[in-house]
Amino acid sequence: SSVELTQHFIRRIEKLDAKLNSLITINSDLALQRAAEADRQLAKGEANPLCGVPYIHKDIFCTQGIRTSCASRMLHDFIAP
């Protein structure tokens, strides 16, 4: 399921990212909520081909309500409206 796949990658991030330091903001709760919604859409047959596939995007794209710093000290606390 999408939830299981998302949980797998969250565990990998928790295990490896302290050493890799590749992610600035991690929102596991939102990822799991969206995965559950994807599973519901898949069950209803209303999903597009990539529905439920977890992905990460760079910290240069504004996402409503999520801190977007662009790895810049000047934008350290910027939260996209």
SVG drawing of the C-alpha trace seen along z (x, -y; Angstrom):
<svg xmlns="http://www.w3.org/2000/svg" viewBox="-14 -37 41 39">
<polyline fill="none" stroke="black" stroke-width="0.4" points="0.0,0.0 1.0,-3.6 1.1,-3.9 3.4,-1.0 5.7,-2.3 5.7,-5.8 6.5,-4.3 9.4,-2.3 11.0,-5.5 10.3,-7.5 12.2,-4.7 15.1,-5.0 15.2,-8.7 15.2,-8.4 18.1,-5.9 20.3,-7.6 19.6,-11.3 21.5,-12.2 24.6,-11.1 23.7,-12.3 22.1,-15.6 20.2,-15.6 16.8,-16.8 16.0,-20.2 12.3,-19.7 10.7,-16.3 6.9,-16.2 6.1,-12.6 2.6,-13.2 1.6,-14.9 3.3,-12.3 1.3,-9.5 -2.0,-11.5 -1.5,-11.9 -0.5,-8.2 -3.7,-7.2 -5.7,-9.4 -3.9,-7.8 -4.8,-4.3 -8.5,-5.4 -8.3,-6.8 -6.6,-3.6 -9.3,-1.4 -12.0,-3.4 -10.2,-3.2 -9.9,-7.0 -6.1,-7.2 -3.7,-8.4 -0.7,-6.2 1.7,-7.8 -0.8,-8.1 0.7,-6.9 4.3,-7.0 6.2,-8.9 8.7,-11.6 10.9,-14.3 11.3,-17.7 14.1,-20.2 13.8,-22.9 13.6,-25.5 9.9,-25.0 7.3,-26.8 4.8,-24.4 1.9,-26.0 2.5,-25.9 5.9,-24.2 9.2,-25.9 11.1,-26.7 14.6,-28.0 16.4,-27.3 19.3,-26.4 19.7,-30.1 20.2,-31.7 18.2,-34.6 15.2,-32.4 15.8,-30.1 12.3,-30.6 10.3,-31.4 7.0,-29.5 5.3,-29.6 1.8,-31.2"/>
</svg>
